[in-house]
Amino acid sequence: MPKIVNHEERKENIAEAVWRVIRTDGLDGVSVRRVADEAGMSLGSLRHYFASQDELLAFSMSLISKRVRERIRSLPFTGEPRRDIEIALAELLPLDEIRTLEAEVWLAFAGKAASDAGIRAIYQNVHDDLYAGLRGMIDLLVSRKLAKEGMDAELETRRLHALLDGLVVHRAAFPERTGKDEMLRTVSYHLDSLLGHAPTEKNRPGTNSFPDG
C-alpha cells in the first residue's frame, strides 16, 4: 500500500530546514540545493513543492507568523484584556529555543531587507501582519475603556511594535545584558503606561476577550 504523504506537513518540514540553514549560514547561505540537503531530500523533490527560491523563502517566513498565531490562539487567556495582551506579547519574544529561532530568522530577513527588494517584499508582508495584530491589541484596550484618555492608537501601536523589535535585537546582540525577566518586565511596564486606570471587574468577562487575528 503506497505511503500517504501529507504535502502541507512536508512543506513545513522544508521551511524548518530553511530556518536551520539561516541559523548556521545566514540568509545568504540559503539555496534550494543547500535546503534540500538539510531537509534530507532530493533537489527534484524539493522543487515539487517550491518552484523558486523566492517562493521557498516567502513560505518559510510566513510559516513563522502562522505558528505564532496558532500559539497565541491556544493560550490560556484570563478574560482580562491587559493581562491577555501581556500573555500574547510574550509569544513574540525570544524566551525559549523555538521563539529564539524564530527571532533569529526574523532578524536575518530584516537585515537583508534594506538591500534586497525580493527579501524586503517578503519581510514587509510579515511586518504588516504583526502591526495589524498589535493594532488589534491596542484597539481592545480602547474599546474596553482601559486606555488612557486621548491615546493615539496608531502611534501607540507603532511604539509597541518598535519596543518589541528593539527587545529582540538587544536579546540577540547582548543576551548577557538582556535577560528574559527583563524583557517581560519591560513589556509589562509599557502596557501599564497605556492604561488610564486599573482594570475593574466589569472589564473581566468570563470568556476570552483577546481578538482573533
Protein Blocks (a to p, Z undefined) as FASTA:
>chain_A
ZZdddfklmmmmmmmmmmmmmmmnojmlpcfklmmmmnopafklmmmmmmbfklmmmmmm
mmmmmmmmmmmmmpccehiaklmmmmmmmmmpcfbfklmmmmmmmmmmmmmmmmmmklmm
mmmmmmmmmmmmmmmmmmmmmmnopacghiafklmmmmmmmmmmmmmmmmmmmmmlmcfk
lmmmmmmmmmmmmpgbdcdfklmcfbdfbdcZZ
